[in-house]
Amino acid sequence: MLGSNSTTVKNLPLKRRLCFLLKLVCFVSSVLIFCEFLIYYVVIFQCRWPDLKGGAHVKEKETSASVLKALILADTHLLGEIKGHWLDKLRREWQMERSFQTALWLLQPDIVFILGDVFDEGKWSSPQAWADDVRRFQKMFRHSLFTELVVIAGNHDIGFHYEMTTYKANRFEKVFNFTSGKLITRKGINFVLVNSVAMEGDGCAVCRTSEAKLVALSHKLNCSQQKPNHSNKRCSDVEKLPASEPILLQHYPLYRKSDAECTGEDSAPPEEKNIPFKEKYDVLSQEASQKLLWWFQPRLILSGHTHSACEVLHAGKIPEISVPSFSWRNRNNPSFIMGSITPTDFSLQKCFLPFESRVFTIYCAAGALLVILVLAHVQLLTPPFYFAQRLISKHKAV
């Protein structure tokens, strides 16, 4: 009888240690699950599709049938084999994958546009490295048959103009079915895809082909917008498209002097806003910008490249939205745009992803709490209750 009691006493410390270890495992697991999975649902769940003008007065059935729900993001910059550290790849790509998959599950968009610089090293990657980058992209941005994915070429995908070759352009086109001057029409809405890297205006082979397609498409769209009784011999044999004014999608923004007029928490940092933009590098040239505005008279322009948000008006009436980067590698507060679009109207809303700094703060706070708990358990740190009890005992003794 005495022996069994002593055995039970000896086993108590072991049971306590195992119980404490189990509590630590549960605590660490909870923090990991929240920071790596649940936080994306908590943050993106707060995002809502924007209402169109008079949207509250439109019947729900009519709205769902006529409104196109589009997600727009930019500059994912998947790291390559040359400059990409494996840990950086793991962290940034996991963040983008979880953000994208959570957004698809919660928001159920009809179409997703990625406005260029999908890859970071596409401009110089070998065929083998390119194939690996494409495989990783397809895994991260996988989607159902009910959601369409449209990808635009950026300078990091096919190179700046002086690096761009027909081989690189064709390689990108083969994977993403992208060509400059391609028209995508969904629910009567015209989207024009522009290879802005090819808008150099120097007559290079890729530039000539790209501009020729854009001019031909411009002619079709202009003819389609004319009134039925309007007689024009040039439009007599032209294929008629929906009469909706087009939306331009491209990587480079149209020409602007700088980001000085841009506002918002995800605009460029104050020290960068007044730095003048370089034409054909930071933004399109003035000539190329005027061409696109003249050819298409778009109702909206969506672009990327700068990694920061900006909204500008061209010719006093045509809005351009520069979409910030989708990656933590480029921003502490990445985001994407949610668009409710019809043939005659559109409304845009920004949806922020979890801030990297906040996730890091949660990990630091959890780590500090974990250290305190361990030190208290091994009695290297006196718990506050026992410390207070000891002070009271000493006071009574005096």
Secondary structure per residue as TSV (DSSP state, phi and psi in degrees):
chain	resnum	aa	ss	phi	psi
A	1	M	-	360.0	-46.8
A	2	L	H	-64.2	-38.3
A	3	G	H	-64.9	-39.4
A	4	S	H	-66.8	-37.5
A	5	N	H	-64.7	-41.5
A	6	S	H	-65.5	-37.1
A	7	T	H	-63.7	-40.8
A	8	T	H	-62.9	-41.6
A	9	V	H	-62.8	-41.7
A	10	K	H	-66.0	-32.4
A	11	N	H	-78.4	-17.7
A	12	L	H	-58.8	-48.2
A	13	P	H	-59.2	-39.1
A	14	L	H	-63.7	-43.5
A	15	K	H	-64.8	-38.2
A	16	R	H	-65.3	-41.3
A	17	R	H	-64.3	-42.3
A	18	L	H	-65.7	-40.0
A	19	C	H	-63.6	-42.3
A	20	F	H	-65.5	-41.2
A	21	L	H	-62.7	-40.7
A	22	L	H	-63.8	-38.7
A	23	K	H	-64.6	-40.1
A	24	L	H	-64.0	-43.4
A	25	V	H	-61.0	-42.8
A	26	C	H	-63.5	-40.6
A	27	F	H	-64.5	-49.2
A	28	V	H	-63.3	-42.4
A	29	S	H	-62.4	-40.8
A	30	S	H	-63.0	-43.0
A	31	V	H	-63.8	-44.9
A	32	L	H	-62.3	-46.0
A	33	I	H	-62.9	-39.8
A	34	F	I	-67.2	-48.9
A	35	C	I	-72.6	-27.2
A	36	E	I	-104.0	-13.0
A	37	F	I	-131.9	-63.7
A	38	L	I	-66.0	-32.1
A	39	I	H	-61.8	-31.2
A	40	Y	H	-67.3	-39.3
A	41	Y	H	-68.6	-41.6
A	42	V	H	-60.5	-43.2
A	43	V	H	-76.7	-50.4
A	44	I	H	-72.3	-25.0
A	45	F	T	-59.8	-25.5
A	46	Q	T	-77.3	-12.2
A	47	C	-	-81.2	142.7
A	48	R	-	-131.9	145.4
A	49	W	-	-64.0	133.7
A	50	P	-	-70.2	147.3
A	51	D	-	-85.3	143.4
A	52	L	-	-79.0	168.8
A	53	K	T	-62.2	126.1
A	54	G	T	73.4	14.2
A	55	G	G	-60.7	-31.0
A	56	A	G	-69.6	-19.5
A	57	H	G	-96.6	-1.1
A	58	V	S	-95.4	137.4
A	59	K	-	-63.5	146.9
A	60	E	H	-60.9	-41.3
A	61	K	H	-63.5	-42.7
A	62	E	H	-65.8	-38.1
A	63	T	H	-64.5	-49.3
A	64	S	H	-64.1	-28.3
A	65	A	H	-81.7	-30.7
A	66	S	H	-105.6	-21.1
A	67	V	-	-91.7	128.5
A	68	L	E	-92.3	125.2
A	69	K	E	-96.9	114.6
A	70	A	E	-121.6	135.1
A	71	L	E	-100.4	135.4
A	72	I	E	-126.0	123.4
A	73	L	E	-137.8	169.0
A	74	A	B	-152.0	158.6
A	75	D	-	53.7	61.9
A	76	T	-	-75.6	-31.5
A	77	H	-	49.4	59.2
A	78	L	B	-61.6	124.6
A	79	L	-	-67.8	148.9
A	80	G	-	-103.7	-171.0
A	81	E	T	-78.1	-18.4
A	82	I	T	-85.4	-53.6
A	83	K	T	-104.5	-5.6
A	84	G	-	-90.7	114.2
A	85	H	-	-76.0	142.1
A	86	W	H	-60.3	-35.9
A	87	L	H	-71.0	-39.2
A	88	D	H	-63.7	-43.0
A	89	K	H	-58.3	-50.1
A	90	L	H	-58.2	-46.7
A	91	R	H	-69.7	-51.4
A	92	R	H	-68.5	-40.2
A	93	E	H	-72.4	-33.2
A	94	W	H	-64.6	-42.8
A	95	Q	H	-59.5	-45.1
A	96	M	H	-69.8	-39.6
A	97	E	H	-63.1	-47.8
A	98	R	H	-64.8	-39.6
A	99	S	H	-63.0	-47.1
A	100	F	H	-66.5	-48.3
A	101	Q	H	-64.8	-37.0
A	102	T	H	-66.5	-42.1
A	103	A	H	-62.7	-42.2
A	104	L	H	-61.5	-43.9
A	105	W	H	-68.3	-40.3
A	106	L	H	-83.3	-37.3
A	107	L	H	-100.4	-22.9
A	108	Q	-	51.5	59.8
A	109	P	-	-72.7	158.1
A	110	D	S	-81.0	-35.1
A	111	I	E	-149.0	148.7
A	112	V	E	-125.9	130.8
A	113	F	E	-112.2	130.9
A	114	I	E	-113.5	118.6
A	115	L	-	-91.3	49.5
A	116	G	S	90.8	168.7
A	117	D	-	53.0	49.0
A	118	V	-	-63.8	-42.9
A	119	F	B	-108.1	160.8
A	120	D	S	-95.3	-28.9
A	121	E	S	-122.9	21.9
A	122	G	T	-61.4	-24.8
A	123	K	T	-70.3	-19.1
A	124	W	T	-138.2	7.0
A	125	S	-	-71.4	145.9
A	126	S	-	-72.9	164.9
A	127	P	H	-55.0	-39.7
A	128	Q	H	-67.8	-44.1
A	129	A	H	-65.7	-38.2
A	130	W	H	-61.6	-45.1
A	131	A	H	-61.4	-38.8
A	132	D	H	-67.7	-41.5
A	133	D	H	-63.1	-42.3
A	134	V	H	-63.7	-40.6
A	135	R	H	-61.5	-44.5
A	136	R	H	-65.5	-39.2
A	137	F	H	-61.6	-46.3
A	138	Q	H	-64.3	-31.2
A	139	K	H	-71.5	-45.4
A	140	M	H	-67.5	-41.0
A	141	F	T	-107.3	34.2
A	142	R	-	-64.1	151.4
A	143	H	-	-154.2	163.0
A	144	S	-	-79.9	171.8
A	145	L	T	-68.9	-15.7
A	146	F	T	-86.2	-7.2
A	147	T	S	-121.1	129.5
A	148	E	E	-96.6	139.8
A	149	L	E	-115.3	124.4
A	150	V	E	-121.5	126.8
A	151	V	E	-119.6	132.0
A	152	I	-	-100.8	148.1
A	153	A	-	-79.3	139.7
A	154	G	-	-122.6	174.8
A	155	N	H	-66.6	-27.6
A	156	H	H	-80.9	-11.4
A	157	D	H	-88.1	-40.3
A	158	I	H	-125.8	1.9
A	159	G	-	97.1	152.2
A	160	F	-	-59.2	169.9
A	161	H	T	-53.5	-41.8
A	162	Y	T	-72.4	-14.3
A	163	E	T	-103.3	-17.6
A	164	M	-	-68.4	134.7
A	165	T	-	-130.4	163.5
A	166	T	H	-60.9	-36.3
A	167	Y	H	-61.9	-46.6
A	168	K	H	-66.0	-40.4
A	169	A	H	-64.6	-42.9
A	170	N	H	-68.1	-36.1
A	171	R	H	-61.7	-43.3
A	172	F	H	-66.8	-43.3
A	173	E	H	-62.4	-38.0
A	174	K	H	-63.8	-38.8
A	175	V	H	-77.5	-43.2
A	176	F	H	-109.2	2.5
A	177	N	-	54.9	43.3
A	178	F	-	-109.7	132.6
A	179	T	-	-138.9	145.9
A	180	S	T	-70.0	138.3
A	181	G	T	85.3	13.4
A	182	K	E	-83.8	137.3
A	183	L	E	-106.5	131.1
A	184	I	E	-117.3	122.2
A	185	T	E	-116.3	119.5
A	186	R	E	-131.4	126.0
A	187	K	T	53.2	39.1
A	188	G	T	77.1	9.5
A	189	I	E	-105.0	128.7
A	190	N	E	-95.1	122.5
A	191	F	E	-114.2	127.4
A	192	V	E	-106.0	122.3
A	193	L	E	-93.5	126.1
A	194	V	-	-119.0	129.5
A	195	N	-	-84.9	90.3
A	196	S	G	-68.7	-20.7
A	197	V	G	-65.9	-27.0
A	198	A	G	-90.3	9.1
A	199	M	-	-94.9	38.6
A	200	E	-	-73.3	-32.5
A	201	G	-	80.8	16.8
A	202	D	S	-102.9	5.7
A	203	G	-	78.8	18.1
A	204	C	-	-63.9	162.2
A	205	A	H	-58.2	-48.3
A	206	V	H	-66.2	-37.3
A	207	C	H	-65.9	-42.7
A	208	R	H	-62.3	-46.4
A	209	T	H	-62.3	-43.8
A	210	S	H	-63.5	-47.7
A	211	E	H	-66.2	-36.6
A	212	A	H	-62.3	-41.2
A	213	K	H	-67.0	-38.9
A	214	L	H	-65.9	-41.2
A	215	V	H	-64.2	-43.7
A	216	A	H	-62.9	-41.6
A	217	L	H	-67.5	-37.5
A	218	S	H	-60.6	-41.1
A	219	H	H	-62.9	-43.7
A	220	K	H	-61.6	-46.0
A	221	L	H	-65.8	-40.8
A	222	N	H	-65.4	-39.1
A	223	C	H	-66.9	-36.6
A	224	S	H	-69.8	-24.1
A	225	Q	T	-89.0	-5.2
A	226	Q	S	-75.4	153.1
A	227	K	-	-67.7	148.5
A	228	P	T	-56.7	-33.9
A	229	N	T	-88.0	2.8
A	230	H	-	-81.2	118.9
A	231	S	-	-88.8	123.8
A	232	N	-	-149.1	112.3
A	233	K	G	-62.1	-31.5
A	234	R	G	-66.7	-22.0
A	235	C	G	-102.8	2.2
A	236	S	T	-63.7	-36.2
A	237	D	T	-106.3	12.3
A	238	V	S	-86.7	137.6
A	239	E	-	-63.2	128.3
A	240	K	-	-83.2	132.7
A	241	L	-	-111.8	167.4
A	242	P	-	-54.6	141.9
A	243	A	-	-76.9	4.8
A	244	S	-	-65.9	135.9
A	245	E	-	-62.6	137.9
A	246	P	-	-77.2	161.7
A	247	I	E	-113.2	124.8
A	248	L	E	-88.1	134.7
A	249	L	E	-122.4	122.7
A	250	Q	-	-155.4	169.4
A	251	H	S	-87.6	-56.9
A	252	Y	S	-70.2	139.8
A	253	P	-	-70.8	158.8
A	254	L	-	-66.3	166.3
A	255	Y	-	-60.0	131.7
A	256	R	-	-149.0	152.8
A	257	K	S	-65.4	-41.9
A	258	S	-	-167.0	-171.8
A	259	D	S	-97.6	20.6
A	260	A	T	-60.2	-32.7
A	261	E	T	-91.3	-0.3
A	262	C	-	-80.4	140.2
A	263	T	-	-128.9	170.6
A	264	G	S	111.1	158.1
A	265	E	T	-68.3	-18.2
A	266	D	T	-110.8	19.7
A	267	S	S	-77.4	177.9
A	268	A	-	-62.7	149.6
A	269	P	-	-58.2	150.9
A	270	P	H	-53.7	-36.7
A	271	E	H	-72.4	-12.2
A	272	E	H	-106.5	-14.7
A	273	K	H	-63.6	-34.4
A	274	N	T	-94.5	4.7
A	275	I	S	-73.2	122.0
A	276	P	-	-62.2	140.4
A	277	F	-	-80.1	144.9
A	278	K	-	-94.5	124.7
A	279	E	B	-62.3	144.1
A	280	K	T	67.3	10.2
A	281	Y	T	-133.2	-55.5
A	282	D	T	-91.3	-35.4
A	283	V	B	-141.0	167.4
A	284	L	-	-67.8	160.0
A	285	S	-	-69.6	161.7
A	286	Q	H	-61.1	-38.5
A	287	E	H	-64.5	-47.6
A	288	A	H	-64.5	-38.3
A	289	S	H	-63.0	-44.5
A	290	Q	H	-64.2	-36.8
A	291	K	H	-59.0	-50.5
A	292	L	H	-63.4	-40.7
A	293	L	H	-65.7	-39.2
A	294	W	H	-72.5	-41.7
A	295	W	H	-65.5	-42.8
A	296	F	H	-113.0	-19.8
A	297	Q	-	42.6	57.1
A	298	P	-	-69.9	157.7
A	299	R	S	-92.1	-13.5
A	300	L	E	-160.0	143.0
A	301	I	E	-124.9	131.8
A	302	L	E	-120.9	128.4
A	303	S	E	-142.1	172.9
A	304	G	-	-132.7	-129.2
A	305	H	S	78.5	-43.9
A	306	T	S	-81.6	-13.8
A	307	H	S	70.7	1.2
A	308	S	S	-128.1	158.8
A	309	A	-	-82.6	146.3
A	310	C	E	-162.9	146.5
A	311	E	E	-131.3	122.7
A	312	V	E	-131.8	158.7
A	313	L	E	-111.2	128.3
A	314	H	E	-102.1	136.5
A	315	A	T	56.4	24.4
A	316	G	T	73.6	3.1
A	317	K	T	-147.3	-16.8
A	318	I	E	-102.5	110.7
A	319	P	E	-78.5	142.6
A	320	E	E	-124.3	130.1
A	321	I	E	-111.2	118.7
A	322	S	E	-88.8	120.3
A	323	V	-	-89.1	128.8
A	324	P	-	-66.9	168.3
A	325	S	B	-66.6	148.2
A	326	F	S	-91.3	-1.0
A	327	S	S	-111.5	139.8
A	328	W	T	-61.2	-22.6
A	329	R	T	-66.0	-26.3
A	330	N	T	-106.2	-20.5
A	331	R	-	-147.7	147.8
A	332	N	S	-75.2	-25.7
A	333	N	S	-126.2	68.0
A	334	P	-	-65.3	162.4
A	335	S	E	-159.2	175.1
A	336	F	E	-141.3	168.4
A	337	I	E	-105.8	136.6
A	338	M	E	-107.5	126.7
A	339	G	E	-123.5	128.7
A	340	S	E	-101.6	115.4
A	341	I	E	-129.5	137.9
A	342	T	-	-126.8	174.1
A	343	P	S	-60.7	-20.5
A	344	T	S	-121.4	-5.6
A	345	D	-	-148.9	162.6
A	346	F	E	-155.9	154.7
A	347	S	E	-144.1	133.8
A	348	L	E	-118.2	146.5
A	349	Q	E	-142.3	136.8
A	350	K	E	-90.6	141.4
A	351	C	E	-124.8	114.8
A	352	F	E	-82.6	146.5
A	353	L	-	-90.1	170.8
A	354	P	-	-56.6	137.1
A	355	F	-	-71.2	134.0
A	356	E	H	-62.1	-38.2
A	357	S	H	-63.3	-35.2
A	358	R	H	-70.3	-40.2
A	359	V	H	-63.0	-42.3
A	360	F	H	-63.5	-39.1
A	361	T	H	-63.5	-41.1
A	362	I	H	-62.1	-43.0
A	363	Y	H	-63.8	-42.0
A	364	C	H	-64.8	-44.3
A	365	A	H	-64.2	-42.1
A	366	A	H	-64.7	-39.6
A	367	G	H	-64.2	-42.4
A	368	A	H	-64.3	-42.2
A	369	L	H	-64.2	-37.5
A	370	L	H	-63.8	-42.2
A	371	V	H	-63.4	-43.0
A	372	I	H	-62.1	-43.8
A	373	L	H	-62.6	-41.7
A	374	V	H	-67.0	-44.6
A	375	L	H	-63.3	-39.3
A	376	A	H	-66.6	-36.6
A	377	H	H	-67.3	-39.0
A	378	V	T	-88.9	8.3
A	379	Q	T	63.8	25.4
A	380	L	S	-85.6	-16.7
A	381	L	S	-128.7	120.1
A	382	T	-	-72.2	121.6
A	383	P	-	-60.0	147.3
A	384	P	H	-54.9	-36.4
A	385	F	H	-63.8	-46.9
A	386	Y	H	-69.6	-33.5
A	387	F	H	-63.7	-43.4
A	388	A	H	-67.0	-40.0
A	389	Q	H	-62.6	-38.6
A	390	R	H	-67.1	-39.1
A	391	L	H	-62.9	-41.5
A	392	I	H	-64.8	-40.4
A	393	S	H	-62.4	-42.8
A	394	K	H	-65.2	-38.5
A	395	H	H	-64.2	-39.3
A	396	K	H	-67.9	-38.3
A	397	A	H	-63.5	-35.3
A	398	V	-	-71.6	360.0
